[in-house]
Amino acid sequence: MAFIPLEIPPGIYRNGTDFQGANRWRDASLVRWRNGSLRPIGGWSERSDVSASVTVAPRKLHTWVDNDFNSNIAIGSASELLYVSSGGTATDITPTGLVTGDEDAVLNSAYGGGYYGGNSNNSLYGVSQPTTGIFQEADTWSLDNWGENLVACLTSDGKLYEWDLNTANDAVQIANSPIDCKGIFVSEERFVFAIQAGGNPRKLAWSDKEDNTTWTPSATNEAGDFELAANGEIMQMVKVRGKALIVTTTDAHLATYQGPPYVYGFERVGTSCGVASRCGVISIEAGAFWMGSDGFFVFDGSVVQNLSCDVQDYVFADINKNQITKANAVHNSEHGEIWWFYPSSGSKECDSYVAYSYIEQHWTIGRMDRTCGADRGVFDRPIYADNTGVIYSHERINVAHGTNTPFAETGPISIGNGDSVMKVNQIVGDEKTLGDVKLQFKTRFYPNDAERTYPSDSTYYDLTQIPTSARFTGRQVRYRIEGTNNNSFRVGTVRINGIVGGSR
């Protein structure tokens, strides 16, 4: 009998039942698909260890080039702001008197923190605090550049700060700037925006053009403010094609520079498309992408649309909803991907990721303990940080993935016509280099039947010979493929040889 190709389209499909994902990849970690072939993501190496300086998990990482062409990194956590030089030296630039925040999202046990009509025992003296209700967000920084200077705002503190690249100085509050803010943003026209200015969840305020110390509007400047007609609170602003996209917890608006006397014009460009976290939006040339509380969205420059997601059911069942405000988006421009790091249901900290290939329009998932990061450009490789503050250089060829092994696993594949039992005796891999991957097959006779693993639960076919001898039987099969070393393996279509047995 001729060899049967097990043709599986690129990307993970993890919606619906197991059998709805038939003939698709169903699980993976540390792999991607390009031009029809499966390959590992690049490995990583520690760039500089600043864990001795970071006391809690980083929530924001920002990179930029200064006027002397030096590469710089800023890292913000719930209680500190650090600067890392191009040589890897870390300096604490935390503003004096900073109001530190919460590393984790915490349950609001104060008035209004519970669900309407819920148990009110938390108000009784001596009764333990509730375990369900509304969780306040984990505190995070927004970081941007005012020229070569760093500007910053921590959600718990509410002040706008600036740092002048002098490691002898801490960041200082921007003169005359609003307080009780939730973020900072610098527009293409060099206006500094205060997000949720003065504690108003829908208010934006901006400084005069080219002058971040003038915030009071007058006939001789372009400072101003505006309150959005939105039901939710403003979460994040990003640059999109020369304009500013404002994403709230419920909708999205576009700010367009018009010049005096109105300075900026605002229009709503999306409804029911709120973002789940303050670091959940990423902007690229193609538009802006973000993670909502139960789906993904894209803004293409004109209107917000739902982003079709083949792993939506899986991700939002896997994510720890109480800690979703830690979700952090990064762009991987080299491979045309948007990544979101998030905490899984069994973790308080970001330990997982979901990635979308906007070039090939498919999705993948995996486990990786990274809390924030920045794309390559300032540095030659993407820079990510783990929850201890260790910084890694990613996407390195022939470098290990820590202690993890890249793998991908399919959903069920019907052998033959699905009515008869197929007895497989040979496997032909489609690898760039023999021995770079190994295979394990799992068979069933019916969708809910007991699964049998071949060669065994702990062994694999090494595919060092063509063809590779095998022996397994079933009506449907799925297989798992793993890398055997740090090489940049390439895998195409696996084929199997078998004969039709009885109908059992």
ABEGO torsion letter per residue (X at the ends): XBBBBBBBBBEBBABEBAAAABGBBABBBGBBBBGGBBBBBBBBBBABBAAAABABBBABBBBBBBAAGBBBBBBBBAABBBBBBAAGBBBBABBBGBBBBBABBBBBABBGABBBGBBAAAABBGBBBBABEBBBBBBBBBBBBBEABBBBBBAAAGBBBBBAGBAABBBBBBBGBBBGBAEBBBBAAGBBBBBGBGGBAABBBBBBBGBAABABBBAABABBBBBBBBABBBABBBBBGGBBBBBBAABBBBBBBAEOAAGBBBBBABBGABBABAAABBBBAAEBBBBBAABBBBBAGABBBBBBBAAAAAAAAABBAAAAAABBBBBBAAAGBBBBBBBBAABABBABBBBBBAAAGBBBBEBBBBABBBBBGABABBBBBBAAGBBBBBGBBGBBBEABBBBBBBBBBBBEAGABBBBBABBBBBBABBGABBBBBBBBABAABBBBBOABAABBBAGABOBBBBBBBEABBBBBBBBABABBBBBBBBBBBBBBBBAX
